[in-house]
């Protein structure tokens, strides 16, 4: 079961993402994001095997005292895996890039899942992660036609153990 470090939104600015979760879940057999019982988030790192105390310490080193992170989103994109994954695409941000790089300066990137390592990471806020092949075409049409321009303020950083999602430690970001 993996561990992850994520920025999450625990305030009212999450409303546009939550609305998109509801809409995108129409293409799934079971709403994948709502079933996590975990708010909208941007995952910065995923580790298969790591000491949870090390993650807690790293959160403090990298994020304590940092301000909440407003992220502007510009559309809906997708990953085409075993299931189609729809996600909201954040506008590139120096603050997000620096947070990601700072985290990976503290924990050797080789320990991280390859898709979350510097140079390979594609920031995203997942909207639906288990869209079957029979719903793919309709989901992609919906994604192309759905405006997704809004700003979300990510106000907490945490480390979790999944699945199910268990929050091991969190830091509320300033502001």
C-alpha positions in Angstrom: 0.0 0.0 0.0 1.6 3.3 -1.1 2.3 6.5 0.8 1.8 9.9 -0.7 2.4 13.6 0.0 -0.4 15.8 -1.3 -1.6 19.4 -1.2 -5.3 19.4 -0.5 -8.2 21.9 -0.5 -10.3 22.0 2.7 -12.1 25.2 2.0 -15.0 26.5 -0.2 -12.8 27.1 -3.2 -13.0 23.3 -3.8 -16.6 23.7 -5.1 -15.7 23.7 -8.8 -13.6 20.5 -8.4 -16.4 18.8 -6.4 -18.9 19.8 -9.1 -16.7 18.2 -11.8 -16.3 15.1 -9.7 -20.1 14.7 -9.7 -20.3 15.3 -13.4 -17.4 13.0 -14.3 -18.6 10.2 -12.1 -21.5 9.7 -14.5 -19.0 7.8 -16.7 -17.9 5.4 -13.9 -19.7 2.4 -12.4 -18.8 3.8 -8.9 -17.8 7.4 -8.3 -14.0 6.9 -7.8 -13.1 10.3 -6.2 -16.1 10.6 -3.8 -15.4 7.0 -2.7 -11.9 8.0 -1.5 -13.5 10.2 1.3 -10.6 12.6 0.7 -10.9 16.2 -0.6 -9.6 17.6 -3.9 -5.8 17.3 -4.0 -2.6 17.6 -6.0 -0.3 14.6 -5.3 3.4 15.7 -5.1 5.0 12.3 -4.5 4.1 8.6 -4.1 6.3 6.1 -2.3 5.7 2.3 -2.1 8.1 1.8 0.8 9.1 4.6 3.1 9.2 5.3 6.8 6.2 7.3 7.8 8.2 9.3 10.4 10.5 10.4 7.6 7.5 11.7 5.7 6.3 13.6 8.8 9.7 15.2 9.3 9.9 16.1 5.6 6.5 17.8 5.7 7.8 20.0 8.5 11.0 20.8 6.8 9.5 21.7 3.5 6.1 23.1 4.3 5.9 24.6 7.8 5.3 28.3 7.5 4.5 28.3 3.8 1.4 30.1 2.6 -1.7 28.4 1.2 -1.2 27.9 -2.5 -3.8 29.3 -5.0 -3.9 27.3 -8.2 -5.6 28.4 -11.4 -7.0 25.6 -13.5 -7.3 25.8 -17.3 -9.2 22.8 -18.6 -9.7 19.0 -18.4 -7.1 16.6 -19.7 -6.8 12.8 -19.5 -4.5 9.9 -19.0 -5.3 6.8 -21.1 -4.4 3.8 -18.9 -6.3 0.6 -18.1 -9.1 3.0 -17.3 -9.5 6.5 -18.6 -8.5 9.1 -16.0 -9.9 12.6 -16.3 -8.1 15.5 -14.5 -8.2 19.2 -14.0 -5.1 20.8 -15.4 -3.4 23.5 -13.3 -1.7 26.5 -15.0 2.1 26.1 -14.4 3.1 27.8 -11.1 6.5 28.6 -9.8 5.2 28.1 -6.2 4.0 24.6 -7.0 7.1 23.7 -8.9 9.3 24.9 -6.1 7.3 22.9 -3.5 7.7 19.8 -5.6 11.4 20.3 -6.1 12.0 21.1 -2.4 10.3 17.9 -1.4 12.4 15.9 -3.7 15.6 17.6 -2.4 14.7 16.2 1.0 13.8 12.6 -0.1 15.8 11.0 -2.9 13.6 10.9 -6.0 14.7 7.4 -6.8 12.4 6.3 -3.9 9.4 8.0 -5.5 7.1 6.4 -8.1 8.6 7.4 -11.5 5.6 9.5 -12.6 6.0 11.8 -9.6 9.8 12.4 -9.9 11.2 15.7 -11.0 11.2 16.0 -14.8 8.4 13.4 -15.2 5.7 14.8 -12.9 2.5 16.1 -14.5 0.6 18.2 -11.9 -3.1 17.2 -11.9 -6.2 17.2 -9.8 -8.0 13.9 -10.6 -11.7 14.2 -11.4 -12.5 10.5 -12.2 -10.0 7.6 -12.3 -12.0 4.5 -13.3 -13.8 5.3 -16.6 -14.2 2.0 -18.5 -13.5 1.7 -22.2 -17.2 1.7 -23.1 -17.6 5.2 -21.7 -14.3 6.6 -23.0 -15.6 8.4 -26.1 -18.5 10.1 -24.2 -16.2 11.1 -21.4 -13.7 12.7 -23.7 -16.4 14.6 -25.5 -17.7 15.8 -22.1 -14.1 16.8 -21.1 -13.5 18.8 -24.3 -16.9 20.6 -24.0 -16.7 21.4 -20.3 -15.2 24.7 -19.2 -12.8 24.3 -16.3 -11.4 27.7 -15.5 -11.3 28.4 -11.8 -8.9 28.9 -8.9 -8.6 26.6 -5.9 -6.7 27.4 -2.8 -4.8 24.4 -1.5 -4.5 25.1 2.3 -3.2 21.8 3.7 -0.3 19.5 2.9 -0.4 16.0 4.3 1.1 12.5 4.1 -1.3 9.6 3.7 -1.3 5.9 3.5 -3.7 4.4 1.0 -6.0 2.6 0.2 -8.3 3.4 2.0 -6.8 6.9 2.5 -5.5 7.3 6.0 -4.1 10.8 6.9 -0.9 10.2 8.9 0.2 13.8 9.4 -0.9 17.2 8.1 0.2 20.8 8.2 -2.2 23.7 7.6 -0.6 26.2 5.3 -0.5 29.9 6.4 -3.1 32.4 5.3 
